[in-house]
Amino acid sequence: MTLVWAPETASKAYLDTIQTCGISSKTSIAEFLSAMAAGYNSTLIVEAWTKHEDLDIITSIGLAIAAKHTHGRHVCMVADEASRVKYVSAMQKLSSADVSLPEVVVGVLQVEEITRKLNNPIDFLVVVGGGRSRDTLLKL
């Protein structure tokens, strides 16, 4: 697989993330990841979200913006139903009308099923923390 950098797409995602999230030291990771995912024209963006990190929501918004620019699919994996509810609520609260909610799945097995159905590997993966979920995702 050859990676081709698309600077215009990366710039648009970067600037849209700044516009949506504002500029602060907390958003620099979100802007960077958004630009990376969009710049490499990622068509399947997967993130593992933990309910303990508020910064993760800003990162999720950046990834959703990247998926919009690449016409890709953004999937967020959460550990359980309580995490799913918290994630969706936080995304709706912090994101603008321009940002689409990602597909939210509970557990790694659902992500495995998505990659199998699409016959498409994960192009861009963001994992915060560690544990079994991280190890399983990295095997995909």
C-alpha positions, 0 to 999 in steps of 0.5 A: 500500500502506497501512502499519498499525501494530499496537503490540500485535504489535510489543510482543510481538515486542520483549519476546520478542526480549529474553527470547530474546536477553537484554538487551545493547547488542548486541541493541538492533538485533535488538529494534528490527527485530523490533518493526518487522517485527511491528508492520507485520505483515510477511508476507514478511521477507527478510534477507541474511546475511553470515558475517562478522557474529555480530550478524547471528545475533541479528538473525535470531533477532529476525526469526524471532520477528517472523515467528512473531507475524505468521504470516509467512514469514522467508527468509534469503539467504546467498552460498554453501553454506558460509555456509548451513551456518554460518548454520544452525549458529549459529541452532540454537546461539543460538536457543531451541526457540520460534524456528523456523529461517527458510527459508535460500536460497543466492543472490538468484535463489532469493529472486526465485523465492519472490517470483514464486511467492507473487505477494507483495512483500517486506514487510520487508528487512534487508541488512547490507553491500552489493554485487550482492546488495543491489542485486538485492534492492532491485530486487525 
